[in-house]
């Protein structure tokens, strides 16, 4: 106990820790507000639309998300890493990444246009998909977010996202008030991306450090694409095993079941921002530790695994016990079947935490190419299990397929490669709460 108190005390007094803690606090605070808005406004939207219309909307979002990694080009962590390593090349990294993302968004929209021809969706649903997907063009301004991440200044990004959240929430409430149809809510999804892009750009201009639009270096671009393509491919695979279940439920069971299933996913995934933001905020610290001291680097990874897994298990236990009551309370009796889905799907969050940290570790070790194998394998497993289990168990089968596939790709995969086996044992210790008792 004395050792634990001493450890906490020394950490709180460390200037570097306080800097990263403040940075993380801003992001967590913003995401808590986003979570609250999602529960209040998002659930209100689901109640207003009803399971069938909410199912169509969720399907459109899932289909657009399936190809979103093409627009991102796997550059997110790569650009942050390089901005930390070579801050003097800031404008070239940001400008090059910005224009690459514009090109990636155009390619993504073309791929979606082709893919939609192989679905059973009607013309109206296809229009919804295209409108939502068009927001990827404005996501090119995420390069501003990368800059602030590299400087551990996420306060500015949080303010931008809170501005976007306020506008989005007010628009949705207004649409409910006037009795708007589904098209209005689809349009808000695009407006969300536009307002966030404008907010990020204004925040960057406020720094008075010049623009990045006119900068493009093909040599840097080729290196970014070379380092990023494994993450892009793995990102597509990740979205496949995270969102393919919704698409298959729509194709095999219909819009109403998709709406009920998506309602459970909203509650299950609402807290995923915690492992993402904590690992995102501490990523620069982990990169720095790798360059200076492998012992500190290893300790930080172990502590991060232990912290996030403990939190995710606590959330899963709580939601499992009260899933039926929570669903009916929030969504109403029309969505009551979502309770049993939530009871299963919530446990995927434990392995999501492992996967998020593991992904950062792979980038730090320059092993990001291994993401391809694990995520493609997970996606194929999810699709295969979904095709088998959905006809047998309905939407519960989709939840079981997702849980198994995420556990396999985020945890079990590490055991079969000697380069990642050390992470398998770190994750196993975290799962069994070993580090808590040390």
C-alpha positions as CSV (number, residue, x, y, z in Angstrom):
1,X,0.0,0.0,0.0
2,X,2.9,2.4,0.9
3,X,4.5,1.6,-2.5
4,X,1.2,2.5,-4.3
5,X,0.9,5.8,-2.4
6,X,4.5,6.7,-3.1
7,X,4.0,5.9,-6.8
8,X,0.9,8.1,-7.0
9,X,2.5,11.0,-5.1
10,X,5.6,11.0,-7.2
11,X,3.5,10.9,-10.4
12,X,1.3,13.8,-9.3
13,X,4.4,16.0,-8.6
14,X,6.0,15.2,-11.9
15,X,5.7,18.2,-14.3
16,X,5.5,16.0,-17.4
17,X,2.7,13.9,-15.8
18,X,0.7,17.0,-15.0
19,X,1.1,18.3,-18.6
20,X,-0.3,15.1,-20.1
21,X,-2.9,14.8,-17.4
22,X,-4.2,18.3,-18.2
23,X,-4.2,17.5,-21.9
24,X,-6.1,14.2,-21.3
25,X,-8.6,16.0,-18.9
26,X,-9.6,18.4,-21.6
27,X,-10.3,15.6,-24.1
28,X,-12.1,13.4,-21.5
29,X,-14.2,16.4,-20.4
30,X,-15.2,17.1,-24.0
31,X,-16.0,13.5,-24.6
32,X,-18.1,13.2,-21.4
33,X,-20.2,16.1,-22.6
34,X,-20.4,14.4,-26.0
35,X,-21.5,11.2,-24.3
36,X,-24.2,13.1,-22.3
37,X,-25.4,14.8,-25.5
38,X,-25.5,11.5,-27.2
39,X,-27.5,9.9,-24.5
40,X,-29.9,12.9,-24.2
41,X,-30.2,14.1,-27.9
42,X,-29.2,10.8,-29.7
43,X,-31.6,8.7,-27.7
44,X,-34.3,11.4,-28.2
45,X,-33.6,11.1,-32.0
46,X,-33.9,7.3,-31.8
47,X,-37.2,7.5,-30.0
48,X,-38.5,10.1,-32.5
49,X,-37.5,8.2,-35.6
50,X,-38.6,4.7,-34.2
51,X,-36.7,1.4,-34.8
52,X,-37.3,1.3,-38.6
53,X,-36.3,4.8,-39.5
54,X,-33.5,4.7,-37.0
55,X,-32.4,1.5,-38.6
56,X,-32.1,3.1,-42.0
57,X,-30.2,6.0,-40.6
58,X,-27.8,3.7,-38.7
59,X,-27.3,1.5,-41.8
60,X,-26.4,4.6,-43.9
61,X,-23.9,5.7,-41.2
62,X,-22.4,2.2,-40.9
63,X,-22.1,1.8,-44.7
64,X,-20.3,5.2,-45.1
65,X,-18.0,4.3,-42.1
66,X,-17.1,1.0,-43.7
67,X,-14.9,2.9,-46.2
68,X,-13.9,5.9,-44.1
69,X,-10.3,4.6,-43.6
70,X,-9.7,5.2,-47.3
71,X,-10.1,8.9,-46.7
72,X,-7.8,8.8,-43.6
73,X,-5.1,6.9,-45.5
74,X,-3.8,5.6,-42.2
75,X,-2.0,8.9,-41.6
76,X,-3.4,9.9,-38.1
77,X,-0.8,8.3,-35.8
78,X,2.0,8.6,-38.4
79,X,1.6,12.4,-38.8
80,X,1.5,12.9,-35.0
81,X,4.6,10.7,-34.6
82,X,6.5,12.7,-37.2
83,X,5.4,16.0,-35.9
84,X,6.8,15.0,-32.5
85,X,10.1,13.8,-34.1
86,X,10.6,16.7,-36.6
87,X,8.6,19.8,-35.5
88,X,10.6,22.0,-37.8
89,X,8.9,20.3,-40.8
90,X,5.4,21.1,-39.4
91,X,4.1,22.9,-42.5
92,X,5.3,20.3,-44.9
93,X,3.8,17.4,-42.8
94,X,0.5,19.2,-42.3
95,X,0.2,20.4,-45.9
96,X,1.1,17.1,-47.4
97,X,-1.2,15.2,-45.2
98,X,-4.1,17.6,-45.9
99,X,-3.9,17.2,-49.7
100,X,-3.4,13.5,-49.4
101,X,-6.6,13.3,-47.3
102,X,-8.5,15.3,-49.9
103,X,-7.5,12.8,-52.6
104,X,-8.3,9.9,-50.3
105,X,-11.8,11.3,-49.7
106,X,-12.5,11.5,-53.4
107,X,-11.3,7.9,-53.9
108,X,-13.5,6.8,-51.0
109,X,-16.6,8.4,-52.5
110,X,-15.9,6.6,-55.8
111,X,-15.5,3.3,-54.0
112,X,-18.7,3.8,-52.1
113,X,-20.5,4.6,-55.4
114,X,-19.4,1.3,-56.8
115,X,-20.1,-0.7,-53.6
116,X,-23.7,0.6,-53.3
117,X,-24.6,-1.1,-56.6
118,X,-24.2,-4.5,-54.9
119,X,-26.6,-3.8,-52.1
120,X,-30.4,-4.1,-51.9
121,X,-30.8,-0.5,-50.8
122,X,-33.3,1.7,-52.5
123,X,-32.3,5.0,-54.1
124,X,-33.2,7.1,-51.1
125,X,-31.0,5.1,-48.8
126,X,-28.2,5.3,-51.3
127,X,-28.6,9.1,-51.3
128,X,-28.4,9.1,-47.5
129,X,-25.1,7.1,-47.6
130,X,-23.5,9.5,-50.2
131,X,-24.5,12.6,-48.2
132,X,-23.0,11.2,-45.0
133,X,-19.9,10.0,-46.7
134,X,-19.3,13.4,-48.3
135,X,-18.3,14.7,-44.9
136,X,-14.9,12.9,-45.4
137,X,-13.8,15.8,-47.6
138,X,-13.9,18.1,-44.6
139,X,-12.2,15.6,-42.4
140,X,-9.0,16.7,-44.1
141,X,-8.8,19.5,-41.5
142,X,-8.0,16.8,-39.0
143,X,-4.3,17.7,-39.6
144,X,-4.9,20.6,-37.3
145,X,-5.9,18.1,-34.6
146,X,-2.6,16.2,-35.3
147,X,-0.6,19.3,-34.7
148,X,-2.3,20.0,-31.4
149,X,-1.8,16.4,-30.3
150,X,1.9,16.6,-31.0
151,X,2.1,19.7,-28.9
152,X,-0.1,18.2,-26.1
153,X,-2.5,21.1,-26.6
154,X,-5.8,19.2,-27.0
155,X,-7.6,22.0,-25.2
156,X,-8.1,23.8,-28.5
157,X,-9.4,20.7,-30.3
158,X,-11.8,20.0,-27.5
159,X,-13.2,23.6,-27.8
160,X,-13.7,23.1,-31.5
161,X,-15.5,19.8,-31.0
162,X,-17.7,21.2,-28.3
163,X,-18.7,24.0,-30.7
164,X,-19.6,21.4,-33.3
165,X,-21.5,19.4,-30.7
166,X,-23.5,22.4,-29.6
167,X,-24.5,23.3,-33.1
168,X,-25.3,19.6,-34.0
169,X,-27.4,19.1,-30.8
170,X,-29.4,22.3,-31.4
171,X,-30.1,21.3,-35.0
172,X,-31.3,17.9,-34.1
173,X,-33.6,19.2,-31.4
174,X,-35.0,21.8,-33.8
175,X,-35.7,19.0,-36.4
176,X,-37.6,17.0,-33.7
177,X,-39.5,20.2,-32.7
178,X,-40.7,20.9,-36.3
179,X,-41.4,17.2,-37.1
180,X,-38.8,16.8,-39.8
181,X,-38.3,13.6,-41.7
182,X,-35.1,11.4,-41.8
183,X,-33.5,13.5,-44.5
184,X,-32.9,16.4,-42.1
185,X,-31.0,14.2,-39.7
186,X,-28.9,12.8,-42.5
187,X,-28.0,16.4,-43.6
188,X,-27.0,17.3,-40.0
189,X,-24.3,14.5,-40.2
190,X,-22.7,16.4,-43.1
191,X,-23.1,19.8,-41.4
192,X,-21.3,18.3,-38.3
193,X,-18.1,17.7,-40.4
194,X,-18.3,21.2,-42.0
195,X,-18.6,23.0,-38.7
196,X,-15.8,21.0,-37.1
197,X,-13.5,21.7,-40.1
198,X,-14.2,25.5,-39.8
199,X,-13.7,25.4,-36.0
200,X,-10.3,23.6,-36.4
201,X,-9.1,26.0,-39.1
202,X,-10.0,29.0,-37.0
203,X,-8.2,27.5,-34.0
204,X,-5.1,27.0,-36.0
205,X,-5.2,30.5,-37.5
206,X,-5.5,31.8,-34.0
207,X,-2.0,30.3,-33.3
208,X,-0.5,32.8,-35.8
209,X,2.0,30.4,-37.1
210,X,1.2,30.6,-40.8
211,X,-0.8,28.4,-43.1
212,X,-0.1,24.9,-44.4
213,X,-2.3,24.7,-47.6
214,X,0.5,25.7,-50.0
215,X,2.9,23.2,-48.7
216,X,3.3,19.8,-50.3
217,X,6.3,17.6,-50.5
218,X,6.1,14.5,-52.6
219,X,9.0,12.8,-50.8
220,X,7.3,13.2,-47.5
221,X,4.0,12.2,-49.1
222,X,5.4,8.9,-50.3
223,X,6.9,8.2,-46.9
224,X,3.6,9.0,-45.2
225,X,1.7,6.7,-47.6
226,X,4.3,3.9,-47.2
227,X,4.0,4.1,-43.4
228,X,0.3,4.6,-43.4
229,X,-1.0,2.1,-45.8
230,X,-0.9,-0.8,-43.4
231,X,-3.0,1.3,-41.0
232,X,-5.4,2.2,-43.8
233,X,-6.0,-1.4,-44.7
234,X,-6.3,-2.4,-41.1
235,X,-8.7,0.5,-40.6
236,X,-10.9,-0.8,-43.3
237,X,-10.8,-4.2,-41.7
238,X,-11.5,-2.7,-38.3
239,X,-14.6,-0.9,-39.6
240,X,-15.6,-4.2,-41.3
241,X,-15.7,-6.1,-38.1
242,X,-17.2,-3.2,-36.1
243,X,-19.8,-2.1,-38.7
244,X,-20.3,-5.1,-41.0
245,X,-22.7,-6.6,-38.4
246,X,-25.1,-3.7,-38.8
247,X,-24.9,-4.0,-42.6
248,X,-25.6,-7.8,-42.5
249,X,-28.4,-7.3,-40.0
250,X,-30.0,-4.8,-42.4
251,X,-29.6,-7.1,-45.4
252,X,-30.7,-10.3,-43.6
253,X,-33.3,-9.2,-41.1
254,X,-34.5,-5.7,-42.1
255,X,-34.5,-2.0,-41.0
256,X,-36.4,-2.5,-37.7
257,X,-33.9,-5.1,-36.4
258,X,-31.1,-2.9,-37.5
259,X,-32.5,0.0,-35.5
260,X,-32.9,-2.2,-32.3
261,X,-29.4,-3.6,-32.8
262,X,-27.9,-0.1,-33.4
263,X,-29.6,1.2,-30.2
264,X,-27.7,-1.4,-28.2
265,X,-24.4,-0.6,-30.0
266,X,-24.9,3.1,-29.1
267,X,-24.9,2.3,-25.4
268,X,-22.1,-0.3,-25.7
269,X,-19.8,2.0,-27.6
270,X,-20.5,5.3,-26.0
271,X,-17.6,4.9,-23.5
272,X,-15.0,3.8,-26.1
273,X,-13.7,7.3,-26.2
274,X,-11.9,6.7,-22.9
275,X,-9.3,4.2,-24.2
276,X,-9.0,6.1,-27.5
277,X,-8.4,9.5,-25.9
278,X,-6.1,8.3,-23.1
279,X,-3.9,6.4,-25.5
280,X,-4.0,9.3,-28.0
281,X,-3.0,11.8,-25.3
282,X,-0.2,9.7,-23.9
283,X,1.1,8.7,-27.3
284,X,3.7,11.5,-27.5
285,X,4.9,10.5,-24.0
286,X,5.3,6.8,-25.1
287,X,7.2,7.8,-28.2
288,X,9.6,10.0,-26.1
289,X,10.1,7.2,-23.6
290,X,11.0,4.8,-26.4
291,X,13.7,7.1,-27.5
292,X,15.2,7.6,-24.0
293,X,14.6,4.7,-21.7
294,X,13.2,1.3,-22.6
295,X,12.5,0.5,-19.0
296,X,10.2,3.5,-18.5
297,X,8.7,2.7,-21.9
298,X,7.7,-0.8,-20.8
299,X,6.4,0.4,-17.4
300,X,4.1,3.0,-19.0
301,X,2.6,0.4,-21.3
302,X,1.9,-2.0,-18.5
303,X,0.2,0.7,-16.4
304,X,-1.8,1.9,-19.4
305,X,-3.1,-1.7,-20.1
306,X,-3.9,-2.2,-16.4
307,X,-5.8,1.1,-16.0
308,X,-8.0,0.8,-19.1
309,X,-8.8,-2.9,-18.8
310,X,-9.8,-2.4,-15.1
311,X,-12.1,0.4,-16.2
312,X,-13.6,-1.5,-19.1
313,X,-14.3,-4.6,-17.0
314,X,-16.1,-2.5,-14.4
315,X,-18.3,-0.9,-17.1
316,X,-19.1,-4.3,-18.7
317,X,-20.2,-5.8,-15.3
318,X,-22.4,-2.9,-14.5
319,X,-24.1,-2.8,-18.0
320,X,-24.5,-6.6,-18.0
321,X,-26.6,-6.6,-14.8
322,X,-28.8,-3.7,-15.8
323,X,-29.0,-3.9,-19.6
324,X,-32.7,-4.6,-19.9
325,X,-33.7,-1.9,-17.5
326,X,-31.3,0.7,-19.1
327,X,-32.6,0.0,-22.6
328,X,-36.3,0.3,-21.7
329,X,-35.6,3.4,-19.6
330,X,-33.7,5.2,-22.3
331,X,-35.3,4.0,-25.6
332,X,-38.7,2.8,-24.6
333,X,-40.5,-0.6,-25.0
334,X,-40.1,-0.5,-28.8
335,X,-36.4,-1.2,-28.3
336,X,-36.6,-3.7,-25.4
337,X,-35.0,-6.5,-27.5
338,X,-31.7,-4.5,-27.5
339,X,-31.2,-5.4,-23.8
340,X,-29.9,-8.9,-24.5
341,X,-27.6,-7.6,-27.3
342,X,-26.2,-5.0,-24.9
343,X,-25.5,-7.7,-22.3
344,X,-23.1,-9.5,-24.8
345,X,-21.7,-6.6,-26.9
346,X,-20.6,-4.5,-23.9
347,X,-17.8,-7.1,-23.2
348,X,-16.2,-6.2,-26.5
349,X,-15.1,-3.0,-24.9
350,X,-12.5,-4.9,-22.8
351,X,-10.7,-6.1,-26.0
352,X,-11.2,-2.7,-27.7
353,X,-9.1,-1.2,-24.9
354,X,-6.4,-3.8,-25.5
355,X,-6.5,-3.2,-29.2
356,X,-6.2,0.6,-29.0
357,X,-3.1,0.4,-26.9
358,X,-1.7,-2.4,-28.9
359,X,-2.1,-0.4,-32.1
360,X,-0.2,2.5,-30.6
361,X,2.6,0.1,-29.5
362,X,2.8,-1.3,-33.1
363,X,3.3,2.2,-34.5
364,X,5.9,3.0,-31.9
365,X,7.8,-0.2,-32.7
366,X,7.3,0.4,-36.5
367,X,5.4,-2.9,-36.7
368,X,2.2,-1.3,-38.1
369,X,2.2,-3.7,-41.0
370,X,1.1,-6.4,-38.6
371,X,-2.2,-4.6,-38.2
372,X,-3.2,-5.8,-41.6
373,X,-3.1,-9.5,-40.7
374,X,-4.8,-9.1,-37.4
375,X,-7.6,-6.9,-38.6
376,X,-8.3,-8.7,-41.9
377,X,-8.4,-11.9,-39.9
378,X,-10.8,-10.3,-37.4
379,X,-13.0,-8.9,-40.2
380,X,-13.2,-12.3,-42.0
381,X,-14.0,-14.1,-38.7
382,X,-16.7,-11.5,-37.9
383,X,-18.4,-11.8,-41.4
384,X,-18.2,-15.6,-41.3
385,X,-19.7,-15.9,-37.8
386,X,-22.3,-13.3,-38.6
387,X,-23.5,-15.1,-41.7
388,X,-23.8,-18.3,-39.6
389,X,-25.2,-16.9,-36.3
390,X,-27.6,-14.2,-37.5
391,X,-30.0,-16.6,-39.2
392,X,-29.8,-18.8,-36.0
393,X,-29.9,-16.3,-33.2
394,X,-31.0,-13.0,-34.9
395,X,-29.4,-9.8,-33.6
396,X,-27.9,-11.6,-30.6
397,X,-25.9,-13.7,-33.1
398,X,-24.4,-10.5,-34.6
399,X,-23.3,-9.4,-31.1
400,X,-21.7,-12.7,-30.3
401,X,-19.9,-12.7,-33.7
402,X,-18.5,-9.2,-33.0
403,X,-17.3,-10.0,-29.5
404,X,-15.4,-13.1,-30.6
405,X,-13.8,-11.4,-33.6
406,X,-12.6,-8.4,-31.6
407,X,-11.2,-10.6,-28.9
408,X,-9.4,-12.7,-31.5
409,X,-7.9,-9.8,-33.4
410,X,-7.0,-7.5,-30.4
411,X,-5.7,-10.2,-28.0
412,X,-5.3,-13.8,-29.3
413,X,-3.4,-12.7,-32.5
414,X,-0.4,-11.5,-30.5
415,X,0.4,-15.0,-29.2
416,X,1.1,-16.4,-32.7
417,X,3.9,-13.9,-33.6
418,X,7.1,-13.8,-31.7
419,X,7.4,-10.0,-32.3
420,X,4.1,-9.4,-30.5
421,X,4.1,-12.2,-27.9
422,X,5.4,-9.9,-25.2
423,X,2.3,-7.8,-25.7
424,X,0.1,-10.9,-25.4
425,X,1.5,-11.5,-21.9
426,X,1.1,-7.9,-21.0
427,X,-2.5,-8.0,-22.1
428,X,-3.0,-11.3,-20.2
429,X,-1.7,-9.8,-17.0
430,X,-4.0,-6.8,-17.5
431,X,-7.0,-9.1,-18.1
432,X,-6.3,-11.0,-14.9
433,X,-5.6,-7.7,-13.0
434,X,-2.1,-8.7,-12.1
435,X,-0.6,-5.2,-12.2
436,X,-3.2,-3.9,-9.7
437,X,-1.7,-6.1,-7.0
438,X,1.9,-5.2,-7.6
